[in-house]
């Protein structure tokens, strides 16, 4: 599975439903991780921020609503889309879920096909490069479909790793990515690569972006990682 494949965290305490969700998400081509309660979900997110979370309302220990509230209150996870699953169908419950920060609210029992469509919709909003769209930041333009990068009027020559790095940065300008997060996103969690390799490829990306002049858009955050802008 490509390293830049979107990752989805499924948080569901009922094993059968958890497995069904995981099976269908993997069939759609997503990387899937699973948690059976709120505490485990928060720990997994702290280890690696997923691209999207499918979150059940009724969870043991820490409820889905509380998990959603905590994640949406943190700068580093505020932008992660959350699809809330719940058997609560009253308007007041839906409103509460959305007001606490959920990006979508799906009532149980639900159509798996509809849920997969909602997942794709949320990812189009937060990870447009995975949908073959064009990303822009200042004078840099990345065409994901043609796999080309432009800066101003010039076409830039980037290697495949540098392209994936730039795509990751341009999906969320301003976000600080740690070396470990970049390793997971660009190289993949199943491949062992030393964190220093990230620095080498960041250097190559900077050189490529400066082929025809212009300021270096990549910011080094001491002790934290790298960010675009």
C-alpha positions in Angstrom: 0.0 0.0 0.0 1.5 3.4 -1.0 2.9 5.4 2.0 0.7 8.4 1.2 -2.5 6.4 1.4 -5.0 8.1 3.7 -5.2 6.6 7.2 -8.5 6.1 9.1 -9.0 5.4 12.8 -12.1 3.4 13.6 -13.2 3.8 17.2 -16.0 1.3 18.0 -16.5 -0.9 21.1 -18.6 -3.6 19.3 -16.1 -6.1 17.7 -18.4 -7.1 14.8 -19.1 -3.5 13.7 -15.5 -2.6 14.2 -14.4 -5.4 11.9 -17.0 -4.6 9.3 -15.9 -1.0 9.2 -12.2 -1.9 8.9 -12.9 -4.5 6.2 -14.8 -2.0 4.0 -12.4 0.9 4.6 -9.5 -1.4 3.6 -11.4 -2.5 0.5 -11.7 1.2 -0.4 -7.9 1.5 -0.2 -7.4 3.2 3.2 -4.9 2.3 5.9 -7.0 1.4 9.0 -6.2 1.3 12.7 -8.7 0.4 15.4 -9.6 1.3 19.0 -12.2 -0.3 21.2 -12.6 2.6 23.7 -12.0 6.3 24.0 -8.8 6.0 26.0 -7.2 3.8 23.4 -8.3 6.1 20.7 -6.6 9.1 22.3 -3.4 7.2 22.8 -3.4 6.1 19.1 -4.0 9.6 17.9 -1.1 10.9 20.1 1.2 8.3 18.5 0.2 9.1 14.9 -2.5 11.6 13.8 -4.9 9.8 11.3 -6.4 11.6 8.3 -9.9 10.8 9.5 -11.7 9.3 12.5 -14.8 7.2 12.5 -16.0 7.5 16.1 -18.8 5.8 17.9 -20.7 8.0 20.4 -21.3 5.3 23.1 -17.9 4.1 24.3 -16.8 2.7 27.6 -14.7 4.9 30.0 -14.3 8.0 27.8 -17.3 8.6 25.6 -17.1 9.4 21.9 -18.4 12.9 22.6 -15.6 13.5 25.1 -13.0 12.1 22.6 -14.3 14.5 19.9 -14.2 17.4 22.3 -10.6 16.8 23.4 -9.3 16.3 19.9 -11.1 19.4 18.5 -9.7 21.5 21.4 -6.1 20.7 20.4 -4.4 22.6 17.7 -2.5 19.6 16.3 -5.7 17.5 15.9 -8.4 20.2 15.3 -8.3 19.7 11.6 -8.8 16.0 11.6 -12.3 15.2 10.3 -14.5 13.2 12.7 -17.5 11.2 11.5 -19.7 10.4 14.6 -21.7 7.2 14.6 -24.6 7.0 17.0 -28.0 5.2 17.5 -29.2 8.5 18.9 -31.5 9.9 16.1 -33.1 12.9 17.9 -32.3 16.3 16.4 -30.9 17.5 19.7 -28.4 14.7 19.8 -27.3 15.4 16.2 -26.9 19.1 17.0 -24.9 18.3 20.1 -22.5 16.1 18.2 -22.0 18.7 15.5 -21.6 21.5 18.0 -19.0 19.6 19.9 -16.9 19.5 16.7 -17.9 16.4 14.7 -17.7 17.0 11.0 -20.5 14.6 10.1 -23.1 12.6 12.0 -24.3 9.2 10.9 -27.2 7.4 12.6 -27.2 3.7 13.2 -28.1 1.4 11.5 -26.4 3.0 8.5 -25.6 2.0 4.9 -21.9 1.1 4.6 -21.9 2.5 1.1 -23.2 5.8 2.3 -20.6 5.9 5.1 -17.8 5.2 2.6 -19.1 8.1 0.5 -19.1 10.4 3.5 -15.5 9.3 4.3 -14.4 10.1 0.8 -16.2 13.5 1.0 -14.4 14.5 4.2 -11.0 13.4 2.8 -11.5 15.4 -0.4 -11.8 18.5 1.8 -8.7 17.7 4.0 -6.5 15.8 1.6 -7.1 17.0 -1.9 -3.9 15.6 -3.3 -5.2 12.0 -2.8 -8.1 12.9 -5.1 -5.9 14.1 -7.9 -6.6 17.8 -7.3 -4.3 20.8 -7.6 -2.7 22.3 -4.5 -1.5 25.9 -4.3 0.7 27.8 -1.8 1.9 31.3 -2.6 3.7 30.9 -6.0 3.9 27.1 -5.8 1.4 24.8 -7.6 1.3 21.0 -7.3 -0.8 19.1 -9.9 -1.4 15.7 -8.3 -2.9 14.2 -11.4 -0.1 15.0 -13.8 2.5 14.7 -11.0 4.0 18.1 -11.8 5.1 21.0 -9.7 5.4 24.7 -10.8 6.8 27.7 -9.1 5.7 30.9 -10.8 6.2 30.2 -14.6 8.8 27.5 -14.1 8.3 23.7 -14.0 10.3 22.2 -11.2 12.1 18.8 -11.3 11.4 16.8 -8.1 12.1 13.2 -7.3 9.2 11.0 -6.1 10.1 11.3 -2.4 10.4 15.1 -2.6 7.1 15.2 -4.5 5.4 13.2 -1.7 7.0 15.5 0.9 5.8 18.6 -0.8 2.3 17.2 -1.3 2.1 16.4 2.4 3.2 20.0 3.3 0.8 21.6 0.8 -2.2 19.7 2.1 -1.9 21.5 5.4 0.3 24.7 5.1 1.5 25.9 8.5 1.2 22.5 10.2 4.4 21.4 11.9 5.3 17.8 10.9 7.7 15.9 13.1 10.3 13.7 11.4 8.5 10.6 12.7 5.2 11.8 11.2 6.8 12.5 7.9 8.4 9.0 7.9 5.0 7.4 8.4 3.3 9.6 5.7 6.0 9.6 3.0 7.9 6.4 3.5 5.3 4.2 5.3 5.3 2.6 8.7 6.4 -0.8 7.5 9.7 0.6 6.1 12.7 1.3 8.4 14.3 4.6 7.5 16.4 6.6 9.8 15.0 10.0 10.8 18.1 11.7 9.4 16.9 10.6 6.0 14.1 13.1 6.4 16.6 15.9 6.8 18.4 14.8 3.6 15.2 14.8 1.5 14.1 18.1 3.0 17.4 19.5 1.8 16.8 18.2 -1.7 13.2 19.6 -1.7 14.5 23.0 -0.7 17.1 22.9 -3.5 14.4 21.9 -6.0 12.1 24.6 -4.9 14.9 27.2 -5.2 16.0 26.1 -8.7 14.8 29.4 -10.2 15.2 31.6 -7.2 12.6 32.6 -4.6 12.6 32.4 -0.8 12.8 29.1 1.0 9.1 28.3 1.9 10.0 25.4 4.3 10.4 26.4 7.9 12.5 24.4 10.4 10.9 24.3 13.9 13.7 23.4 16.4 12.9 20.4 18.4 9.6 19.8 16.5 10.1 19.3 12.8 9.2 21.1 9.6 6.4 23.2 8.2 5.4 24.9 5.0 5.1 28.6 5.6 
